[in-house]
Amino acid sequence: MDFRWANRAGYYLHDLDLLNDGIMALEIERKYLVLDDSYKREAFSSYHIQQGYICKERGKTVRVRIRDHQGFITIKGPSDQGGIVRYEFEQEIPLADARELMKLCEPGVIDKTRWLVNADEHTFEVDEFHGEHEGLVVAEVELKNPNETTKIPHFIGKEVTGIRCYYNSQLHTFDYRKDSSFIEINHRI
C-alpha cells in the first residue's frame, strides 16, 4: 500500500481516495485497563453512550452511536499490526436517524459512561461499561502519531492496545458479568 502522509490540524491523515477530497482520518490511540475509580473525581466531563454495530467483520466495522442527545455513524478500517493506528470516518447524523439505525444493529448494544480526564496536553477517555459489561473499565488516549508519548495518569493499569477482545466491536458479543474469563482466555493480539 502506498502511504502518503499529510498533517492537518495536528492529525495524521492518509490519502485513500475514499472521500471527495481523497483524505480519510486515522485514529491513533492506545488503550489501557483502569485500576480504580479515582478518574471520576478528576474528570472534567462525562456523557452517556449507547452503540451498536451494523457490520462487524475483522478489518471493518460500521458503528451507530448515540451520545447523550446526538447521533453518529462511524466506519472503521483495519488496524495496523500493533493495533495503534486504523482508518476512521465519523459523521454526526440526526438523533432520530441514529435511533432507527440502532434497530438494524447486530444483537448486543454497548452501554457505557465516558469520562474525560486531562493529563498534560492529552485527554484520556475512560469508558465505564454498564449492563452486560458491568465492572469493565477501559481508558483510551488519542495521539497525533504512533510514536508519541504521554503522561500516564495514576489510575491507568496494564496497556491492552491491539488486544482484540477489548475492542467494543468484540465486547458486544458476550456478557462480561457472566464470562469475564473471555478476556483472560482471549487476551492476545
Phi, psi and omega in degrees: 000136181270112180264125173237106186273144172225155178236111178242126175053034176084000180250141176278134182233158181232133181282105183249352185055034180261336181247174183307318180267005175077013183236134175232138181288152173254138171269122179238109184211159172241149186234141184221152167281156183248135186278323185206181184263020178295342177300332181296321179288333183267350184291140175264349179196160173206158176204161182267139179230135165236135180214149178224171185237120175284319179224132180216093176233157178302123178094353177199134175222149171237116186246142171248132183227139169245117180246107188052255183242031178234148177248148180217148168238137184227136174243126179240141179260193182290149174277156170291177185299328180275353179078012183272322188242136171202159179290142178211134173232124179230137182224132174289139178230162178302143180304319179299321177294318179299318179297319178292319180294329177301332179290340179270353186287155173299157178300149176102065179288137175274132179234123184204161169252131178256125178253134181253124184231125177282141173218100189056233183271004180252158174242123174271130175260111183257117181261115175261111186278150180238178175062234183295347183242018179308132180103341178269129177225123184229139178245146177231149173226128178272140183241164178276335176206160186297339182262000181294142176253161179213156174292131180263118179297158184297337183275358182274135178252224185297138175284134181233022178305132176082357178272107192303328183293349176265356175291137177304325181294339175268322182300327185293353184267357181213167180260104182301324181298322183272333186217061178294345177294341177308317182292316180296318181294321185259020185281067176208157182284000000 
